[in-house]
Amino acid sequence: MEFATWNALLFWGLVGACFAHEMWRTRDNPTKRSMICAAYRKAFPVVLRNQHIVFGIFSILHRVLEPSYSYQWFRFGLAGSCLAVSSTVLHEFVHSTPWLYANVHKVHHEFVTPNALASEYNSVADTLMNFINTAMVIYIAQIPRELVYMFLAFTNFSVVLSHHPPWPGSKHHLVHHTKGKVNFNFSLTPLVDDIMGTRAPTPTVA
């Protein structure tokens, strides 16, 4: 199975599991259920478009830029660390640049309380920036083919679950999605924001 196909199946499987979880949690609250369904319906066409763009390009690039098989597991950890830092730097950059925030990133913040599907609710430009960042890390780190699948699983779990409110680890990043332009908690993990000095003084969700 191609990386792009496998990654798509994993992403939608995670989103489906998160949606089912939210439906089960709100089984006695029809109003809340209706709000969640409406949020997923809003996000679906945008995310589907972005997934087609990213996975199509990734499938082509993988054939052209075949990574070396000779490197060891430490490349995986190195790539993960680099992606966490580079994603945080990129995220902070679009927030600190008014034009980029207004024209590229603001779409992602339409969800004050995001859901698993909204984790990829972005403009096309935002989607491409994130894709290029991830693809560059994978290629520069020369992650062995057999570990690319695991790396994509790692990034999918991190991004999707960090936007899924019932998940305990999501509280840190959900602060970033509170109403208004929030210039802290750019990372998906507290450690990176601590290192970058961008962690909110009181990381709690209203």
Residue frames as qw, qx, qy, qz and C-alpha x, y, z in Angstrom:
[[0.000, 0.886, 0.464, 0.000, 0.00, 0.00, 0.00],
 [0.379, 0.565, -0.034, 0.732, 1.31, 3.47, -0.88],
 [0.271, -0.146, -0.481, 0.821, 2.24, 5.90, 1.89],
 [0.242, -0.096, -0.084, -0.962, -0.43, 8.36, 0.73],
 [0.635, -0.270, -0.560, -0.458, -3.21, 5.75, 0.79],
 [0.599, -0.250, -0.671, 0.358, -2.12, 4.35, 4.14],
 [0.155, -0.058, -0.330, 0.929, -1.90, 7.83, 5.66],
 [0.405, -0.191, -0.255, -0.857, -5.37, 8.74, 4.38],
 [0.684, -0.302, -0.636, -0.189, -6.88, 5.57, 5.82],
 [0.487, -0.198, -0.587, 0.616, -5.20, 6.21, 9.16],
 [0.033, -0.051, 0.133, -0.989, -6.34, 9.85, 9.32],
 [0.545, -0.222, -0.319, -0.743, -9.98, 9.11, 8.49],
 [0.672, -0.248, -0.694, 0.067, -9.97, 6.12, 10.81],
 [0.320, -0.131, -0.503, 0.792, -8.80, 8.34, 13.67],
 [0.248, -0.088, -0.038, -0.964, -11.36, 11.01, 12.82],
 [0.633, -0.245, -0.563, -0.471, -14.11, 8.39, 12.67],
 [0.583, -0.244, -0.688, 0.357, -13.11, 6.98, 16.05],
 [0.132, -0.080, -0.335, 0.929, -13.07, 10.46, 17.60],
 [0.415, -0.162, -0.265, -0.855, -16.49, 11.26, 16.11],
 [0.673, -0.285, -0.660, -0.174, -17.92, 8.01, 17.47],
 [0.437, -0.173, -0.598, 0.649, -16.43, 8.82, 20.86],
 [0.098, -0.001, 0.143, -0.985, -18.09, 12.24, 20.88],
 [0.568, -0.216, -0.463, -0.645, -21.42, 10.76, 19.83],
 [0.641, -0.271, -0.704, 0.142, -21.22, 8.24, 22.67],
 [0.284, -0.119, -0.464, 0.831, -20.30, 10.94, 25.22],
 [0.251, 0.094, 0.066, -0.961, -23.26, 13.09, 24.18],
 [0.178, -0.230, -0.909, -0.300, -25.78, 10.28, 23.73],
 [0.164, -0.633, -0.705, 0.273, -28.08, 11.89, 26.33],
 [0.050, -0.663, -0.083, 0.742, -27.68, 15.43, 25.01],
 [0.581, 0.571, 0.531, 0.233, -29.35, 15.84, 21.58],
 [0.136, 0.987, 0.016, -0.080, -28.51, 19.55, 21.41],
 [0.350, -0.708, 0.543, 0.284, -24.81, 18.94, 21.96],
 [0.653, 0.089, 0.700, 0.274, -24.89, 16.07, 19.47],
 [0.468, 0.801, 0.363, 0.087, -26.46, 18.34, 16.87],
 [0.043, -0.955, 0.240, 0.168, -23.75, 20.99, 17.41],
 [0.511, -0.440, 0.675, 0.300, -20.99, 18.40, 17.03],
 [0.628, 0.378, 0.641, 0.226, -22.53, 17.01, 13.83],
 [0.309, 0.938, 0.156, -0.019, -22.86, 20.52, 12.40],
 [0.229, -0.832, 0.439, 0.250, -19.18, 21.23, 13.18],
 [0.579, -0.150, 0.739, 0.309, -18.09, 18.02, 11.44],
 [0.550, 0.650, 0.508, 0.127, -20.29, 18.80, 8.41],
 [0.119, 0.979, -0.084, -0.141, -18.69, 22.22, 8.14],
 [0.325, -0.689, 0.596, 0.256, -15.15, 20.86, 8.34],
 [0.799, 0.089, 0.587, 0.097, -15.60, 17.81, 6.08],
 [0.673, 0.702, 0.188, 0.137, -15.48, 19.35, 2.56],
 [0.065, 0.932, -0.350, 0.065, -12.52, 21.60, 3.42],
 [0.544, -0.516, 0.661, 0.026, -10.53, 18.78, 5.00],
 [0.829, 0.271, 0.483, 0.080, -11.36, 16.39, 2.14],
 [0.499, 0.859, -0.050, 0.100, -10.04, 18.95, -0.37],
 [0.144, -0.841, 0.517, -0.072, -6.84, 19.44, 1.62],
 [0.737, -0.252, 0.627, 0.019, -6.29, 15.69, 1.98],
 [0.799, 0.525, 0.274, 0.103, -6.59, 15.19, -1.80],
 [0.300, 0.911, -0.251, 0.131, -4.00, 17.91, -2.42],
 [0.342, -0.717, 0.598, -0.107, -1.50, 16.74, 0.20],
 [0.777, -0.125, 0.617, 0.003, -1.70, 13.01, -0.42],
 [0.753, 0.639, 0.145, 0.059, -1.56, 13.48, -4.17],
 [0.227, 0.877, -0.394, 0.158, 1.64, 15.52, -3.94],
 [0.517, -0.566, 0.630, -0.126, 3.12, 13.21, -1.32],
 [0.895, 0.157, 0.417, -0.004, 2.51, 10.18, -3.52],
 [0.640, 0.746, -0.069, 0.170, 4.37, 11.82, -6.41],
 [0.032, -0.850, 0.479, -0.219, 7.26, 13.07, -4.28],
 [0.754, -0.390, 0.521, -0.090, 7.76, 9.70, -2.65],
 [0.897, 0.339, 0.237, 0.155, 8.47, 8.14, -6.03],
 [0.454, 0.811, -0.165, 0.329, 10.94, 10.88, -6.90],
 [0.039, -0.695, 0.540, -0.472, 12.64, 11.28, -3.52],
 [0.894, -0.200, -0.396, -0.055, 12.93, 7.72, -2.29],
 [0.376, -0.814, 0.383, -0.223, 14.51, 7.85, 1.21],
 [0.350, 0.468, -0.802, 0.127, 17.57, 5.81, 2.05],
 [0.865, -0.314, -0.325, -0.219, 17.06, 2.50, 3.85],
 [0.694, 0.209, -0.517, 0.455, 20.41, 2.48, 5.63],
 [0.074, -0.499, 0.378, -0.776, 19.68, 4.74, 8.60],
 [0.321, -0.171, -0.876, 0.317, 18.71, 3.63, 12.08],
 [0.262, -0.705, -0.659, 0.015, 15.96, 4.37, 14.59],
 [0.312, -0.499, -0.215, 0.779, 17.61, 7.52, 15.90],
 [0.058, 0.112, 0.436, 0.891, 16.62, 9.20, 12.62],
 [0.282, -0.598, -0.690, -0.295, 12.99, 8.68, 13.58],
 [0.426, -0.685, -0.406, 0.430, 13.44, 10.42, 16.95],
 [0.305, -0.260, 0.149, 0.904, 15.50, 13.19, 15.34],
 [0.040, -0.320, -0.583, -0.746, 12.84, 13.77, 12.70],
 [0.345, -0.685, -0.639, -0.051, 10.06, 13.83, 15.30],
 [0.404, -0.600, -0.225, 0.652, 11.92, 16.40, 17.40],
 [0.203, -0.095, 0.339, 0.913, 12.71, 18.53, 14.35],
 [0.130, -0.485, -0.667, -0.551, 9.09, 18.42, 13.18],
 [0.365, -0.720, -0.543, 0.231, 7.81, 19.44, 16.61],
 [0.327, -0.534, -0.025, 0.779, 10.13, 22.46, 16.68],
 [0.129, 0.016, 0.502, 0.855, 9.78, 23.46, 13.03],
 [0.155, -0.594, -0.716, -0.332, 5.97, 23.22, 13.21],
 [0.336, -0.746, -0.405, 0.409, 5.94, 25.44, 16.29],
 [0.279, -0.370, 0.194, 0.864, 8.24, 27.99, 14.65],
 [0.027, 0.245, 0.654, 0.715, 6.10, 28.00, 11.49],
 [0.242, -0.690, -0.679, -0.060, 2.91, 28.29, 13.52],
 [0.318, -0.686, -0.225, 0.615, 4.26, 31.22, 15.55],
 [0.248, -0.142, 0.390, 0.875, 5.47, 32.87, 12.33],
 [0.056, -0.459, -0.666, -0.586, 2.03, 32.87, 10.70],
 [0.324, -0.768, -0.530, 0.156, 0.50, 34.27, 13.89],
 [0.370, -0.625, -0.031, 0.687, 3.06, 37.07, 14.15],
 [0.140, -0.062, 0.499, 0.853, 2.68, 38.06, 10.48],
 [0.408, 0.378, 0.379, -0.739, -0.66, 39.88, 10.09],
 [0.539, 0.392, -0.409, -0.624, -1.05, 39.19, 6.37],
 [0.326, 0.149, -0.930, -0.083, -0.32, 35.47, 6.73],
 [0.135, 0.185, 0.824, -0.518, -2.67, 35.12, 9.68],
 [0.458, 0.421, 0.209, -0.755, -5.52, 36.96, 7.94],
 [0.611, 0.479, -0.360, -0.518, -5.13, 35.26, 4.55],
 [0.496, 0.304, -0.812, -0.048, -3.66, 31.86, 5.37],
 [0.255, 0.030, -0.886, 0.387, -4.16, 30.69, 8.96],
 [0.361, -0.073, 0.318, -0.874, -7.32, 32.38, 10.23],
 [0.715, -0.024, -0.477, -0.510, -9.51, 29.68, 8.67],
 [0.547, 0.003, -0.803, 0.238, -8.13, 27.11, 11.12],
 [0.079, -0.073, -0.605, 0.789, -9.31, 29.26, 14.04],
 [0.473, -0.248, -0.328, -0.779, -12.95, 29.32, 12.95],
 [0.759, -0.360, -0.536, -0.079, -13.39, 26.51, 15.47],
 [0.238, -0.709, 0.401, -0.528, -13.06, 27.95, 18.99],
 [0.670, -0.288, 0.649, -0.215, -13.68, 24.46, 20.34],
 [0.418, 0.444, -0.664, -0.433, -12.22, 22.24, 17.61],
 [0.922, -0.053, 0.304, -0.235, -12.88, 18.58, 16.92],
 [0.700, -0.219, 0.583, 0.348, -10.79, 15.79, 15.44],
 [0.595, 0.567, 0.456, 0.342, -11.77, 16.62, 11.86],
 [0.076, 0.995, 0.042, 0.057, -11.10, 20.33, 12.39],
 [0.640, -0.548, 0.327, 0.428, -7.46, 19.46, 13.07],
 [0.456, 0.021, 0.570, 0.683, -7.01, 19.64, 9.29],
 [0.213, 0.858, 0.467, 0.025, -9.54, 22.42, 8.67],
 [0.379, -0.511, 0.192, 0.747, -7.13, 24.80, 6.92],
 [0.464, 0.771, -0.122, -0.417, -6.83, 27.00, 3.88],
 [0.913, 0.377, -0.031, 0.153, -5.07, 25.41, 0.91],
 [0.320, 0.759, -0.398, 0.403, -1.98, 27.57, 1.54],
 [0.497, -0.593, 0.509, -0.377, -1.85, 26.53, 5.20],
 [0.966, 0.002, 0.241, -0.098, -2.22, 22.87, 4.22],
 [0.770, 0.558, -0.165, 0.263, 0.62, 23.14, 1.71],
 [0.012, 0.772, -0.483, 0.413, 2.92, 24.87, 4.23],
 [0.706, -0.418, 0.493, -0.290, 2.35, 22.10, 6.76],
 [0.963, 0.240, 0.125, 0.011, 2.82, 19.44, 4.12],
 [0.546, 0.708, -0.317, 0.315, 6.10, 20.95, 2.87],
 [0.285, -0.700, 0.528, -0.387, 7.36, 21.19, 6.44],
 [0.852, -0.210, 0.441, -0.190, 6.60, 17.52, 7.15],
 [0.893, 0.438, 0.029, 0.095, 7.90, 16.28, 3.77],
 [0.314, 0.791, -0.422, 0.313, 11.17, 18.19, 4.19],
 [0.489, -0.575, 0.579, -0.309, 11.73, 16.69, 7.64],
 [0.939, 0.042, 0.327, -0.100, 11.06, 13.16, 6.35],
 [0.791, 0.573, -0.072, 0.201, 13.40, 13.55, 3.40],
 [0.127, 0.809, -0.455, 0.351, 16.21, 15.48, 5.11],
 [0.592, -0.491, 0.574, -0.283, 16.23, 13.01, 8.01],
 [0.463, 0.339, -0.777, -0.260, 16.28, 10.17, 5.45],
 [0.646, -0.176, 0.572, -0.474, 13.89, 8.05, 7.50],
 [0.096, -0.108, 0.954, 0.261, 13.97, 4.41, 6.34],
 [0.414, -0.148, -0.564, -0.699, 10.95, 3.35, 4.31],
 [0.495, -0.344, -0.797, 0.012, 9.63, 0.98, 6.95],
 [0.269, -0.391, -0.516, 0.713, 9.64, 3.78, 9.54],
 [0.101, -0.107, -0.228, -0.962, 7.89, 6.38, 7.37],
 [0.475, -0.450, -0.657, -0.376, 4.59, 4.59, 8.03],
 [0.533, -0.490, -0.553, 0.413, 5.20, 4.83, 11.77],
 [0.231, -0.143, -0.083, 0.959, 6.25, 8.47, 11.48],
 [0.261, -0.275, -0.419, -0.825, 3.05, 9.37, 9.62],
 [0.551, -0.513, -0.654, -0.070, 1.04, 7.51, 12.27],
 [0.454, -0.346, -0.393, 0.721, 2.85, 9.51, 14.96],
 [0.022, -0.010, 0.095, 0.995, 2.06, 12.85, 13.28],
 [0.396, -0.380, -0.587, -0.594, -1.57, 11.86, 12.64],
 [0.551, -0.510, -0.629, 0.202, -2.16, 10.82, 16.25],
 [0.351, -0.257, -0.257, 0.863, -0.49, 14.00, 17.53],
 [0.094, -0.076, -0.235, -0.965, -2.45, 16.40, 15.32],
 [0.465, -0.392, -0.622, -0.493, -5.85, 14.71, 15.49],
 [0.573, -0.491, -0.615, 0.230, -5.90, 13.98, 19.23],
 [0.300, -0.171, -0.242, 0.907, -4.54, 17.43, 20.16],
 [0.266, -0.087, -0.194, -0.940, -7.75, 18.88, 18.64],
 [0.561, -0.335, -0.704, -0.279, -10.09, 16.29, 20.21],
 [0.304, -0.622, 0.252, -0.677, -11.41, 17.87, 23.46],
 [0.890, -0.391, -0.018, -0.233, -12.19, 14.59, 25.30],
 [0.843, 0.189, -0.311, 0.396, -8.54, 13.53, 24.95],
 [0.564, -0.753, -0.136, 0.312, -6.67, 14.54, 28.17],
 [0.592, -0.209, 0.230, 0.744, -3.55, 15.59, 26.26],
 [0.277, 0.624, 0.450, 0.576, -5.52, 18.07, 24.14],
 [0.278, -0.873, -0.339, 0.213, -5.96, 20.65, 26.94],
 [0.459, -0.455, 0.175, 0.743, -2.62, 22.31, 26.24],
 [0.211, 0.079, 0.534, 0.815, -3.26, 23.13, 22.58],
 [0.044, -0.695, -0.684, -0.218, -6.98, 23.84, 22.99],
 [0.255, -0.717, -0.204, 0.616, -5.99, 26.99, 24.91],
 [0.234, -0.207, 0.443, 0.840, -4.62, 28.21, 21.59],
 [0.033, -0.373, -0.734, -0.567, -8.10, 27.91, 20.07],
 [0.070, -0.632, -0.579, 0.510, -9.89, 30.08, 22.61],
 [0.310, 0.860, 0.395, 0.090, -11.78, 33.03, 21.16],
 [0.001, 0.966, -0.192, -0.174, -9.62, 35.70, 19.52],
 [0.674, 0.586, -0.396, 0.212, -6.06, 35.63, 18.20],
 [0.767, -0.620, 0.162, 0.006, -4.12, 33.68, 20.84],
 [0.480, 0.735, -0.453, 0.152, -0.34, 34.02, 20.61],
 [0.248, -0.515, 0.780, -0.255, 0.73, 31.18, 22.86],
 [0.680, -0.015, 0.712, -0.175, 0.58, 27.36, 23.06],
 [0.507, 0.569, -0.406, -0.504, 1.52, 27.03, 19.39],
 [0.185, 0.312, -0.929, -0.071, 2.88, 23.52, 19.85],
 [0.761, -0.232, -0.468, -0.385, 0.93, 20.32, 20.41],
 [0.777, -0.276, -0.473, 0.310, 3.05, 19.57, 23.49],
 [0.361, -0.931, -0.043, 0.035, 3.91, 21.71, 26.56],
 [0.748, -0.353, 0.214, 0.520, 7.61, 20.81, 26.38],
 [0.504, 0.374, 0.338, 0.701, 8.21, 22.52, 23.02],
 [0.077, -0.875, -0.232, -0.417, 6.32, 25.65, 24.11],
 [0.632, -0.741, 0.016, 0.227, 8.39, 25.71, 27.31],
 [0.691, -0.108, 0.286, 0.655, 11.59, 25.58, 25.26],
 [0.302, 0.507, 0.387, 0.708, 10.34, 28.23, 22.82],
 [0.091, -0.201, -0.365, 0.905, 8.97, 30.46, 25.58],
 [0.329, -0.127, -0.395, -0.848, 5.48, 30.40, 24.07],
 [0.319, -0.356, -0.875, 0.076, 3.54, 28.53, 26.75],
 [0.323, -0.698, -0.245, -0.590, 0.49, 30.25, 28.24],
 [0.065, -0.428, 0.607, -0.667, 0.94, 31.32, 31.90],
 [0.523, 0.000, 0.664, -0.534, -2.26, 29.50, 32.88],
 [0.245, 0.133, -0.805, -0.523, -2.91, 26.62, 30.43],
 [0.285, 0.299, 0.828, -0.380, -6.61, 26.04, 31.13],
 [0.028, -0.308, -0.684, -0.661, -9.57, 25.86, 28.79],
 [0.306, -0.002, 0.274, -0.912, -12.46, 28.18, 29.53]]
